[in-house]
Amino acid sequence: MTSCVFCDIVEGIAPSRTIYRDDDVIGFLDIRPVTRGHTLLVPRQHSSGLADLAPHLGGSLVSAGQRVAAAMKAGAIAADGVNLVINDGRAAFQTVFHTHLHVVPRHDGDKLSFAKGLVVRRDPDPDETAESLRAALAQASRTTDDPAGDHTADDR
């Protein structure tokens, strides 16, 4: 494996401002925060993206994200809301190829606009999009025997 700064942080080789630790996850302040308190949560076990992230570690990341988000709301940061974000792949703006969850505290009126596209975009054919994703999930489950492939209910 090539050098990974997040693996170095997990191992204590690289410096960080660590704010969270458990058996599966470590959390530290982002060195280029979009808001005060912006935290990165990383699995202790290296994975470069979602495709090679063990499912139980994904669950651990989200659980840790919930705990950190609650602290951001209840503590001195006094966040009004929190964004949880995973960038998966270069096209999704992932710059460090060790899976990580951004926990970004938000305040009413903060004018942070990285999520603006999520609010204003519309799919021109959501039914077709849903069907194509169901088909891809079914195909993936046939090739990997993934029990998640059984979840193809029409949830529009």
C-alpha positions as CSV (number, residue, x, y, z in Angstrom):
1,M,0.0,0.0,0.0
2,T,1.2,3.5,-0.7
3,S,1.5,6.1,2.0
4,C,-1.8,7.2,3.5
5,V,-1.9,10.3,5.7
6,F,-5.1,9.0,7.5
7,C,-3.4,5.7,8.2
8,D,-0.5,7.6,9.6
9,I,-2.9,9.6,11.9
10,V,-4.5,6.3,13.0
11,E,-1.1,4.9,13.8
12,G,-0.1,8.1,15.7
13,I,2.7,8.9,13.2
14,A,1.1,12.0,11.8
15,P,-0.2,14.8,14.0
16,S,-3.9,15.5,14.4
17,R,-6.3,17.1,16.7
18,T,-8.1,14.0,17.7
19,I,-11.5,14.4,19.2
20,Y,-13.0,10.9,19.0
21,R,-11.7,7.3,19.3
22,D,-13.4,3.9,19.5
23,D,-12.3,0.4,18.5
24,D,-13.2,1.0,14.8
25,V,-13.0,4.7,14.2
26,I,-10.9,7.7,14.9
27,G,-12.1,11.4,14.5
28,F,-10.0,14.5,14.1
29,L,-10.4,18.1,13.1
30,D,-10.1,18.8,9.3
31,I,-7.0,20.9,8.6
32,R,-9.1,22.8,6.0
33,P,-12.4,23.2,7.7
34,V,-15.5,24.6,5.9
35,T,-16.9,25.6,9.3
36,R,-15.4,25.7,12.9
37,G,-15.5,22.1,14.2
38,H,-15.5,20.3,10.8
39,T,-14.4,16.8,11.8
40,L,-13.2,13.8,9.8
41,L,-14.1,10.3,11.0
42,V,-12.0,7.5,9.5
43,P,-12.1,3.7,10.0
44,R,-8.9,2.5,11.6
45,Q,-8.8,-0.2,8.9
46,H,-7.8,1.3,5.5
47,S,-10.3,1.3,2.7
48,S,-9.9,3.6,-0.3
49,G,-13.6,4.1,-0.8
50,L,-17.1,2.7,-0.3
51,A,-16.5,-0.3,-2.6
52,D,-13.9,-1.8,-0.2
53,L,-15.3,-0.6,3.1
54,A,-16.4,-3.4,5.3
55,P,-20.2,-2.9,6.0
56,H,-19.7,-3.1,9.8
57,L,-17.2,-0.3,9.5
58,G,-19.6,1.8,7.5
59,G,-22.1,1.3,10.4
60,S,-19.4,2.3,12.9
61,L,-18.6,5.5,10.9
62,V,-22.3,6.6,10.9
63,S,-22.7,5.7,14.6
64,A,-19.6,7.8,15.4
65,G,-21.0,10.6,13.2
66,Q,-24.2,10.6,15.2
67,R,-22.3,10.9,18.5
68,V,-20.0,13.7,17.1
69,A,-23.0,15.5,15.6
70,A,-24.9,15.4,18.9
71,A,-21.8,16.9,20.7
72,M,-21.6,19.7,18.1
73,K,-25.3,20.6,18.8
74,A,-25.1,20.3,22.6
75,G,-21.6,21.7,23.2
76,A,-19.9,25.1,22.7
77,I,-20.1,24.9,18.9
78,A,-24.0,25.1,19.4
79,A,-24.7,23.8,15.9
80,D,-28.2,24.2,14.6
81,G,-27.7,21.3,12.2
82,V,-25.0,19.0,10.9
83,N,-24.0,17.7,7.4
84,L,-22.6,14.1,7.2
85,V,-20.8,13.7,3.9
86,I,-18.7,10.9,2.3
87,N,-17.0,11.8,-0.9
88,D,-16.4,8.6,-2.9
89,G,-14.0,8.9,-5.8
90,R,-12.1,11.7,-7.5
91,A,-15.2,12.9,-9.4
92,A,-17.0,13.3,-6.0
93,F,-14.1,15.5,-4.7
94,Q,-12.4,12.8,-2.6
95,T,-8.8,14.0,-2.2
96,V,-7.6,11.5,0.4
97,F,-8.2,7.9,-0.6
98,H,-9.0,6.5,2.8
99,T,-12.7,6.4,3.4
100,H,-13.8,9.2,5.7
101,L,-17.0,10.8,6.9
102,H,-17.1,14.6,7.1
103,V,-19.1,15.9,10.1
104,V,-19.8,19.6,9.4
105,P,-21.6,21.7,12.0
106,R,-24.1,24.2,10.5
107,H,-25.6,27.3,11.9
108,D,-28.8,29.1,10.7
109,G,-27.8,31.7,8.1
110,D,-24.2,30.4,7.7
111,K,-24.4,30.7,3.9
112,L,-22.3,27.6,3.4
113,S,-23.3,26.5,-0.1
114,F,-21.7,23.2,-0.8
115,A,-25.1,21.5,-0.4
116,K,-27.0,24.0,-2.7
117,G,-27.0,21.6,-5.6
118,L,-28.7,19.0,-3.5
119,V,-31.6,21.4,-2.9
120,V,-32.2,22.9,-6.4
121,R,-31.5,20.0,-8.8
122,R,-34.4,17.9,-10.2
123,D,-34.2,14.5,-12.0
124,P,-36.1,14.8,-15.3
125,D,-37.2,11.2,-15.1
126,P,-37.1,9.9,-11.5
127,D,-39.1,6.7,-12.4
128,E,-36.5,5.7,-15.0
129,T,-33.7,6.5,-12.6
130,A,-35.2,4.4,-9.8
131,E,-35.7,1.5,-12.2
132,S,-32.2,1.6,-13.5
133,L,-30.8,1.6,-10.0
134,R,-33.0,-1.3,-8.9
135,A,-31.8,-3.2,-11.9
136,A,-28.2,-2.5,-11.1
137,L,-28.7,-3.5,-7.5
138,A,-30.4,-6.7,-8.5
139,Q,-27.5,-7.5,-10.9
140,A,-24.9,-6.7,-8.2
141,S,-26.7,-9.0,-5.8
142,R,-26.7,-11.9,-8.3
143,T,-23.0,-11.6,-8.8
144,T,-22.0,-11.1,-5.1
145,D,-24.9,-12.9,-3.3
146,D,-25.4,-9.7,-1.4
147,P,-28.6,-9.9,0.7
148,A,-29.1,-6.2,0.2
149,G,-30.1,-6.9,-3.4
150,D,-33.4,-8.2,-2.1
151,H,-34.4,-4.6,-1.2
152,T,-36.0,-3.7,-4.5
153,A,-39.5,-2.6,-3.2
154,D,-41.0,0.3,-5.1
155,D,-40.3,3.0,-2.5
156,R,-41.3,6.1,-4.5
